């Protein structure tokens, strides 16, 4: 009887958590999308960044704090002794997975590869500025600089990503795992996480540059469903980061690095293909995410066997 009451209590807590997380997150996403459609794109990133706080805010409101004793979220004070190799892997893995996805994508679509990155940079900053800043810079040098920037940006982005990771990975997934097993819990957490992004994908074209106002509905729907597959795969990888380091900051670091690395493939994409990103080269496209899908599938089978 006590176990049944405990299970019901967890389910009620989960419903309240999702209501708060979706309410806060979707309000921010709808607002961000509205400003993009109104020509105020400068407000998009701040509002989207604020939306990332929603999962941790829901936990904080529920428990009036974030301590491990109250919430069960582990590793607010990370331990590095004997785990430096794991932390290093968490740090560089997003760049490696993104780079492998680029190789797959451009291997399938070689005509879309611009080795000089001039197509993207010219579109981004203009021909004159490009010639002033990047004259004589090789693609190898440019890529190296970008990788270094990504590795540093991972630590900056980590402080935004912790808002999602503390909620999804730190609070929600462990509770689901107790009820339905770890593998299924990661699938459910990933699906919820993906659906949570739907307003900004639908209205602002987030990740796939295909807002509903400018693209066929079936292409937008494909992007929304594809993103859920990406977040399910990410859910397994991020849960592995959490388990192996014992710290919630590890999935936040990976998440921050993944966000920072996402644009690496676009740098070498010819701009005439910029509106066709369902396949890649970003790690949220079918081919660009293939290395991530493989990692997620391997972890899924491992966890299913353990469950």
Protein Blocks (a to p, Z undefined) as FASTA:
>chain_A
ZZmmmmmmmmmmmmmmmmmmmmmmmmmmmmmmmmmmnopamlmmmmmmmmmmmmmmmmmm
mnopabfklnopghklccfehplmmmmmmmmmmmmmmmmmmmmmmmmmmmlpcfklmmmm
mmmnojklmmmmmgoiafklmmmmmmmmmmmmmmmmmmmmmmmmmmmmmmmmmmmmmmno
jklmmmmmmmmmmmmmmmmmmmnopojlpafklpcfklmmmmmmmmmmmmmmmmmmmmmm
mmmnopaklmmmmmmmmmmmmmmmmmmpcfklmmmmknombfkbfklmmmmmmmmmmmmm
mmmmmZZ
